[in-house]
Amino acid sequence: MKETRTRSLIKTIAWRILATLNSYTVLVMTQDGITSSNLMKAVYMNITGFFVYYIFERICTSIKWGVVD
């Protein structure tokens, strides 16, 4: 499977938006004072980012636009 440059660019932009939203969400949800450790925030971001990226890739794989045989 080969992708067009346009598909790669759209996927990159979409992923950066999702990754930024994931980071923002984790940072907002961990401002409770209990989870104030920066290390724990980074761990939470990586764990949630892993799942968000997995779902993102599965969705992108199911979309056939921009795929060249």
C-alpha positions as CSV (number, residue, x, y, z in Angstrom):
1,M,0.0,0.0,0.0
2,K,1.4,3.4,-1.0
3,E,0.0,6.7,0.0
4,T,-0.2,9.9,-1.9
5,R,1.6,13.0,-0.6
6,T,-1.8,14.7,0.0
7,R,-3.0,11.8,2.2
8,S,0.2,11.8,4.2
9,L,-0.1,15.5,4.7
10,I,-3.7,15.3,5.8
11,K,-3.0,12.4,8.2
12,T,-0.1,14.3,9.7
13,I,-2.2,17.4,10.3
14,A,-5.0,15.4,11.7
15,W,-2.7,13.4,14.0
16,R,-1.1,16.6,15.3
17,I,-4.5,18.0,16.2
18,L,-5.5,14.9,18.0
19,A,-2.2,14.6,19.8
20,T,-2.5,18.3,21.0
21,L,-6.1,17.7,22.1
22,N,-4.9,14.5,24.0
23,S,-2.2,16.5,25.7
24,Y,-4.5,19.3,26.6
25,T,-7.1,16.9,28.0
26,V,-4.6,15.1,30.2
27,L,-3.1,18.3,31.5
28,V,-6.5,19.8,32.3
29,M,-7.7,16.6,34.0
30,T,-4.5,16.3,36.1
31,Q,-4.8,19.8,37.6
32,D,-6.5,18.5,40.7
33,G,-3.5,18.9,42.9
34,I,-3.4,15.2,43.6
35,T,-1.5,14.3,40.4
36,S,0.8,17.2,40.3
37,S,3.9,15.2,39.4
38,N,5.2,16.1,35.9
39,L,6.4,12.6,35.5
40,M,2.9,11.2,36.1
41,K,1.4,13.7,33.6
42,A,3.9,12.5,31.0
43,V,3.1,8.9,31.8
44,Y,-0.7,9.6,31.4
45,M,-0.1,11.4,28.1
46,N,1.9,8.5,26.7
47,I,-0.6,5.9,27.8
48,T,-3.6,7.8,26.4
49,G,-1.6,8.8,23.3
50,F,-0.9,5.2,22.6
51,F,-4.6,4.3,22.5
52,V,-5.5,7.5,20.6
53,Y,-2.9,6.7,18.0
54,Y,-4.0,3.1,17.6
55,I,-7.6,4.1,17.0
56,F,-6.4,6.9,14.6
57,E,-4.4,4.5,12.5
58,R,-7.2,1.9,12.4
59,I,-9.6,4.6,11.1
60,C,-7.0,5.8,8.6
61,T,-6.4,2.3,7.3
62,S,-10.2,1.9,6.7
63,I,-10.3,5.0,4.5
64,K,-9.2,4.2,1.0
65,W,-8.9,7.8,-0.2
66,G,-5.3,8.6,-1.3
67,V,-4.2,5.0,-1.4
68,V,-2.3,3.9,-4.6
69,D,-2.1,0.3,-5.5
